[in-house]
Amino acid sequence: MEKITLIMGGCRSGKSAQAVSLAENHPGPRIFLATCLPMDDEMRARVAKHQTERGQDWETLETPYLLPQTIHEKSRMAGVLLVDCLTLWVSNLMLKCANSADVMKACPELIQALKEAACPVILVSNEVGCGIVPENSLARQFRDLVGMVNQKIAAAAHRVVWMTAGIPVIIKPGRDYLRG
């Protein structure tokens, strides 16, 4: 079964909307795995807006750190899982772990959980490496870690979609992207 889809792109490229649209092609139950830790009013408002846009047909679970474990546990009771987003998951792990190597240790666990998932999994991630080189070490470390995680997940995925200006560009096609 072709079940792992990675949707990538820049900020406001339409990644989340595309992921929700694709997930809605799958029978329920639909579970949204949110990696965001809303720390301020603006982020809490974004989260509330996204929850409203998804509607009542979605269960939302917050999983800022234990993403592989949550995928393993919840895929048995879902028709589809949507992870939004890997970028924030990496950020959360960076703040929690001692070094980059510890963050990267979580990646094989995630890939294993994706491969063993009992339902399709759609993941959203930002492409953070297309801009200028960040001026500080922490920002460069973050950019590098997200790029490495994206590469590993893309290699494991059956489909990879690049979003630009709201248009999906299939860069690693699965059997039938539009049918899920």
C-alpha positions as CSV (number, residue, x, y, z in Angstrom):
1,M,0.0,0.0,0.0
2,E,1.3,3.4,-0.9
3,K,0.7,5.2,2.3
4,I,3.3,7.8,3.1
5,T,2.9,11.2,1.5
6,L,5.2,14.2,2.3
7,I,3.9,17.6,1.3
8,M,6.6,20.3,1.4
9,G,6.9,24.0,0.4
10,G,7.6,27.4,1.7
11,C,5.5,29.6,4.1
12,R,2.0,30.1,2.9
13,S,2.4,27.9,-0.1
14,G,-0.8,25.9,0.5
15,K,0.8,22.9,2.2
16,S,-1.7,22.4,5.0
17,A,-4.8,23.0,2.8
18,Q,-3.4,20.5,0.3
19,A,-2.8,18.0,3.0
20,V,-6.3,18.3,4.5
21,S,-7.8,18.1,1.0
22,L,-5.9,14.9,0.3
23,A,-6.7,13.4,3.7
24,E,-10.4,14.0,3.1
25,N,-10.2,11.6,0.2
26,H,-9.7,8.9,2.8
27,P,-12.5,7.4,4.9
28,G,-12.5,8.4,8.5
29,P,-11.8,8.5,11.2
30,R,-9.3,11.3,10.4
31,I,-6.7,12.2,13.0
32,F,-4.7,15.4,12.9
33,L,-1.4,15.2,14.8
34,A,-0.4,18.7,15.7
35,T,3.2,19.3,16.6
36,C,2.8,23.0,17.4
37,L,3.4,24.3,21.0
38,P,1.4,27.5,20.8
39,M,3.3,29.9,23.0
40,D,1.6,33.2,22.3
41,D,-1.8,34.7,21.3
42,E,-1.0,34.9,17.6
43,M,-0.1,31.2,17.4
44,R,-3.1,30.2,19.5
45,A,-5.3,32.1,17.0
46,R,-3.6,30.3,14.1
47,V,-4.3,26.9,15.7
48,A,-7.9,27.8,16.4
49,K,-8.4,28.9,12.8
50,H,-6.9,25.7,11.4
51,Q,-9.1,23.6,13.7
52,T,-12.2,25.5,12.5
53,E,-11.2,25.0,8.9
54,R,-10.8,21.3,9.3
55,G,-14.3,20.9,10.8
56,Q,-15.9,18.4,13.1
57,D,-14.8,15.4,11.1
58,W,-11.3,15.6,12.6
59,E,-9.9,14.5,15.9
60,T,-6.9,16.7,16.9
61,L,-4.1,15.3,19.1
62,E,-1.2,17.4,20.2
63,T,2.1,15.5,19.9
64,P,5.0,17.9,20.0
65,Y,7.6,15.3,20.9
66,L,6.4,11.7,20.8
67,L,5.4,11.7,17.1
68,P,6.6,8.2,16.2
69,Q,4.9,6.7,19.3
70,T,1.6,8.5,18.5
71,I,1.7,7.4,14.9
72,H,2.2,3.8,16.0
73,E,-0.6,4.0,18.5
74,K,-3.2,6.0,16.6
75,S,-2.8,4.5,13.1
76,R,-4.7,1.4,14.3
77,M,-7.8,3.4,14.9
78,A,-7.7,5.9,12.0
79,G,-8.5,6.0,8.3
80,V,-5.8,8.5,7.8
81,L,-3.3,10.5,10.0
82,L,-2.2,14.0,9.0
83,V,1.0,15.3,10.7
84,D,1.4,19.1,10.6
85,C,4.2,19.7,10.8
86,L,7.7,18.1,10.8
87,T,9.3,21.5,11.0
88,L,7.8,22.3,14.4
89,W,8.5,18.8,15.6
90,V,12.2,19.3,14.8
91,S,12.1,22.7,16.5
92,N,10.6,21.1,19.6
93,L,13.2,18.4,19.7
94,M,16.0,20.9,19.3
95,L,14.8,22.8,22.3
96,K,14.5,19.5,24.3
97,C,17.6,17.6,23.2
98,A,21.2,18.2,24.0
99,N,22.5,18.2,20.4
100,S,21.7,17.6,16.8
101,A,22.7,14.0,16.9
102,D,20.0,13.4,19.5
103,V,17.4,15.1,17.3
104,M,18.4,12.9,14.3
105,K,18.1,9.8,16.4
106,A,14.3,10.4,16.4
107,C,14.2,10.3,12.6
108,P,14.7,6.5,12.2
109,E,12.0,5.9,14.8
110,L,9.6,8.1,12.8
111,I,10.4,6.3,9.6
112,Q,9.8,3.0,11.2
113,A,6.5,4.2,12.6
114,L,5.5,5.5,9.2
115,K,6.3,2.2,7.5
116,E,4.4,0.2,10.2
117,A,1.4,2.5,10.3
118,A,-1.9,0.7,9.8
119,C,-3.4,3.6,7.7
120,P,-2.1,6.3,5.3
121,V,0.0,9.1,6.8
122,I,0.3,12.5,5.3
123,L,3.1,14.7,6.6
124,V,3.6,18.5,6.1
125,S,7.0,20.1,6.3
126,N,8.5,23.5,5.4
127,E,11.4,23.8,3.0
128,V,13.6,26.2,5.0
129,G,16.8,25.9,2.9
130,C,15.8,28.0,-0.1
131,G,16.5,31.4,1.4
132,I,19.6,33.2,2.6
133,V,22.1,31.6,4.9
134,P,21.0,32.5,8.5
135,E,23.4,34.8,10.3
136,N,23.4,32.8,13.6
137,S,24.5,29.3,14.5
138,L,21.2,28.2,16.0
139,A,19.2,29.2,12.9
140,R,21.7,27.4,10.6
141,Q,21.5,24.3,12.8
142,F,17.7,24.4,12.6
143,R,17.8,24.8,8.8
144,D,20.3,21.9,8.4
145,L,18.3,19.6,10.7
146,V,15.0,20.3,8.9
147,G,16.7,19.7,5.6
148,M,18.2,16.4,6.8
149,V,14.8,15.2,8.3
150,N,13.0,16.2,5.1
151,Q,15.5,14.2,3.0
152,K,15.1,11.1,5.1
153,I,11.3,11.3,5.2
154,A,11.1,12.0,1.4
155,A,13.3,8.9,0.8
156,A,10.9,6.8,2.8
157,A,7.7,8.4,1.3
158,H,5.8,6.9,-1.5
159,R,4.8,10.4,-2.7
160,V,6.4,13.8,-2.3
161,V,4.6,17.0,-3.3
162,W,6.1,20.4,-3.6
163,M,3.6,23.2,-3.0
164,T,4.2,26.6,-4.6
165,A,1.7,29.4,-4.8
166,G,-1.1,27.0,-3.9
167,I,-0.2,24.6,-6.8
168,P,0.9,21.0,-6.1
169,V,3.9,19.9,-8.1
170,I,4.4,16.2,-7.8
171,I,8.1,15.5,-7.4
172,K,7.9,11.8,-6.4
173,P,4.7,10.4,-7.7
174,G,2.8,7.6,-6.1
175,R,0.5,5.4,-8.1
176,D,-2.4,7.9,-8.2
177,Y,-1.8,11.1,-6.3
178,L,-5.3,12.6,-6.7
179,R,-7.1,9.5,-5.4
180,G,-5.0,9.2,-2.3
